[in-house]
Amino acid sequence: MKHIVCLAVAITLSGCASTQKVLDKEPTEVFHSQKSVNEVAFCLSNKNNVPAMDRDNGSKVVLIKNGYGGVSLAFSIFPEGTGSRVEYRKQFGTIGGVWKQCIGLEEEK
């Protein structure tokens, strides 16, 4: 029985996406915002209770993880003029539309 439980856990965890795997895939959607990188990253971090990570290229990344630690959603925020470009990558799962407020779009109703 112990081996079956371990195998089930291993299979479940192998389905979890690594951070780099999600960041390497093509964006699900790309948005252009008049809000700055810092403003968008702070809002996404605040609404999801997760940190924004600084990247060497001046961008910020906000990761939304599932209960097993796998990355479900990734937001990469890049400087673009006086605003920002937000690349949204969806690996799996759902998230409400409140995050769209962070980039200046209205929440879906």
VOBA-1610 file (N, C-alpha, C; in pm, whole numbers, padded with zeros to 5 digits, always signed):
BEGIN
Met+00083-00119+00000Met+00000+00000+00000Met+00087+00126+00000Lys+00196+00120+00076Lys+00287+00234+00084Lys+00343+00270-00053His+00375+00169-00133His+00432+00193-00266His+00328+00255-00360Ile+00203+00217-00345Ile+00097+00273-00428Ile+00079+00421-00397Val+00081+00457-00269Val+00067+00597-00230Val+00184+00679-00284Cys+00305+00626-00270Cys+00424+00697-00320Cys+00416+00716-00471Leu+00371+00613-00542Leu+00358+00622-00687Leu+00254+00727-00726Ala+00142+00731-00654Ala+00038+00829-00682Ala+00089+00970-00659Val+00165+00990-00553Val+00223+01123-00525Val+00323+01159-00634Ala+00406+01066-00675Ala+00506+01093-00780Ala+00440+01129-00911Ile+00333+01059-00947Ile+00262+01090-01071Ile+00198+01228-01063Thr+00138+01259-00949Thr+00074+01389-00931Thr+00177+01501-00941Leu+00290+01485-00872Leu+00391+01589-00873Leu+00459+01602-01009Ser+00470+01495-01083Ser+00533+01505-01215Ser+00449+01587-01311Gly+00320+01601-01282Gly+00232+01682-01365Gly+00246+01830-01336Cys+00315+01865-01229Cys+00333+02005-01193Cys+00435+02069-01286Ala+00405+02188-01327Ala+00493+02258-01419Ala+00601+02333-01342Ser+00724+02323-01391Ser+00831+02401-01331Ser+00819+02546-01377Thr+00879+02633-01301Thr+00876+02775-01334Thr+00935+02800-01473Gln+01051+02744-01501Gln+01116+02770-01629Gln+01036+02712-01745Lys+00976+02597-01724Lys+00895+02536-01831Lys+00780+02628-01870Val+00715+02687-01771Val+00603+02777-01800Val+00653+02906-01864Leu+00762+02961-01814Leu+00815+03086-01869Leu+00870+03069-02011Asp+00912+02948-02046Asp+00966+02922-02179Asp+00859+02905-02286Lys+00736+02878-02246Lys+00632+02857-02347Lys+00580+02991-02401Glu+00520+02986-02517Glu+00464+03106-02579Glu+00354+03164-02489Pro+00342+03297-02482Pro+00237+03356-02400Pro+00098+03315-02448Thr+00008+03294-02353Thr-00131+03267-02384Thr-00195+03394-02440Glu-00164+03508-02377Glu-00212+03639-02422Glu-00107+03744-02388Val-00104+03852-02465Val-00014+03964-02439Val-00100+04090-02429Phe-00075+04168-02324Phe-00149+04292-02302Phe-00052+04409-02296His-00099+04526-02336His-00021+04649-02327His-00094+04740-02230Ser-00022+04786-02130Ser-00082+04865-02023Ser-00017+05002-02014Gln-00094+05098-01975Gln-00040+05232-01949Gln+00020+05239-01810Lys-00002+05137-01729Lys+00054+05133-01594Lys+00199+05084-01600Ser+00280+05132-01507Ser+00422+05096-01503Ser+00441+04949-01462Val+00559+04898-01487Val+00595+04763-01448Val+00574+04744-01298Asn+00623+04840-01220Asn+00611+04829-01074Asn+00466+04829-01028Glu+00384+04913-01089Glu+00243+04922-01050Glu+00169+04792-01083Val+00191+04737-01201Val+00125+04612-01241Val+00173+04498-01151Ala+00304+04487-01131Ala+00359+04379-01049Ala+00309+04387-00905Phe+00305+04508-00850Phe+00256+04523-00712Phe+00111+04479-00701Cys+00028+04519-00796Cys-00113+04484-00794Cys-00132+04332-00805Leu-00064+04268-00901Leu-00075+04123-00916Leu-00027+04050-00791Ser+00082+04098-00734Ser+00135+04038-00612Ser+00038+04052-00496Asn-00016+04170-00482Asn-00106+04201-00373Asn-00235+04119-00382Lys-00292+04110-00501Lys-00419+04038-00518Lys-00403+03887-00503Asn-00283+03836-00524Asn-00261+03692-00517Asn-00175+03649-00398Asn-00133+03746-00318Asn-00051+03719-00198Asn+00075+03639-00232Val+00143+03683-00338Val+00270+03622-00381Val+00370+03733-00412Pro+00499+03704-00408Pro+00598+03808-00439Pro+00615+03827-00590Ala+00660+03945-00628Ala+00702+03972-00765Ala+00854+03955-00766Met+00903+03884-00867Met+01047+03860-00875Met+01108+03949-00982Asp+01219+04014-00947Asp+01292+04098-01042Asp+01378+04011-01132Arg+01382+04046-01262Arg+01467+03974-01358Arg+01579+04068-01402Asp+01688+04012-01451Asp+01804+04092-01494Asp+01771+04185-01610Asn+01671+04151-01691Asn+01638+04233-01807Asn+01542+04348-01775Gly+01518+04373-01647Gly+01432+04484-01607Gly+01285+04446-01593Ser+01253+04323-01623Ser+01114+04278-01611Ser+01089+04223-01471Lys+00963+04197-01443Lys+00921+04134-01318Lys+00833+04016-01354Val+00837+03914-01270Val+00756+03795-01290Val+00674+03769-01165Val+00545+03740-01187Val+00456+03701-01078Val+00402+03562-01113Leu+00424+03467-01022Leu+00382+03329-01043Leu+00266+03293-00951Ile+00167+03228-01007Ile+00056+03176-00928Ile+00072+03025-00928Lys+00085+02966-00809Lys+00110+02822-00798Lys-00012+02750-00741Asn-00019+02621-00773Asn-00126+02539-00717Asn-00086+02489-00579Gly-00169+02409-00519Gly-00143+02358-00385Gly-00024+02265-00375Tyr+00026+02213-00489Tyr+00141+02123-00490Tyr+00270+02196-00524Gly+00264+02327-00544Gly+00383+02406-00576Gly+00412+02418-00724Gly+00327+02361-00809Gly+00346+02374-00954Gly+00291+02508-01002Val+00356+02566-01101Val+00313+02695-01155Val+00189+02676-01242Ser+00082+02743-01205Ser-00042+02739-01283Ser-00047+02852-01384Leu-00009+02972-01339Leu-00013+03092-01422Leu+00114+03172-01399Ala+00161+03237-01504Ala+00279+03323-01492Ala+00253+03454-01564Phe+00287+03563-01498Phe+00276+03696-01557Phe+00417+03753-01567Ser+00462+03784-01689Ser+00589+03850-01711Ser+00558+03993-01750Ile+00613+04090-01676Ile+00582+04231-01699Ile+00709+04302-01743Phe+00705+04360-01863Phe+00821+04425-01924Phe+00795+04575-01939Pro+00901+04659-01923Pro+00885+04801-01952Pro+00854+04822-02099Glu+00763+04914-02127Glu+00728+04948-02265Glu+00688+05095-02267Gly+00780+05180-02312Gly+00755+05324-02308Gly+00736+05367-02163Thr+00626+05438-02136Thr+00597+05479-01999Thr+00504+05378-01931Gly+00465+05274-02003Gly+00377+05171-01949Gly+00447+05037-01942Ser+00372+04932-01974Ser+00429+04798-01966Ser+00360+04703-02063Arg+00430+04594-02092Arg+00375+04483-02171Arg+00366+04364-02076Val+00249+04303-02071Val+00226+04191-01980Val+00204+04065-02063Glu+00291+03967-02043Glu+00275+03838-02108Glu+00215+03742-02004Tyr+00100+03690-02039Tyr+00025+03600-01951Tyr+00039+03458-02004Arg+00086+03368-01920Arg+00102+03228-01959Arg+00019+03141-01866Lys-00070+03065-01926Lys-00157+02976-01849Lys-00112+02833-01871Gln-00072+02767-01764Gln-00033+02627-01772Gln-00156+02539-01749Phe-00228+02566-01641Phe-00352+02494-01611Phe-00425+02570-01501Gly-00547+02532-01476Gly-00625+02595-01371Gly-00699+02717-01421Thr-00773+02774-01331Thr-00850+02894-01363Thr-00819+03002-01262Ile-00843+03122-01301Ile-00828+03236-01213Ile-00935+03336-01254Gly-00992+03403-01157Gly-01094+03503-01186Gly-01036+03619-01265Gly-01123+03704-01314Gly-01081+03816-01397Gly-01034+03938-01322Val-01028+03933-01187Val-00988+04050-01111Val-00846+04095-01145Trp-00760+04003-01193Trp-00622+04039-01228Trp-00617+04139-01343Lys-00723+04143-01425Lys-00725+04235-01539Lys-00728+04381-01494Gln-00778+04405-01373Gln-00775+04540-01317Gln-00631+04588-01299Cys-00542+04496-01273Cys-00402+04530-01249Cys-00333+04586-01372Ile-00380+04547-01490Ile-00317+04597-01613Ile-00401+04704-01681Gly-00513+04739-01618Gly-00594+04848-01671Gly-00714+04805-01754Leu-00742+04675-01754Leu-00863+04625-01823Leu-00972+04607-01718Glu-01094+04614-01763Glu-01205+04592-01669Glu-01218+04445-01638Glu-01264+04416-01518Glu-01287+04278-01478Glu-01401+04220-01559Glu-01386+04094-01602Glu-01493+04027-01674Glu-01610+04009-01580Lys-01729+04024-01636Lys-01850+04011-01552Lys-01923+03887-01584
//
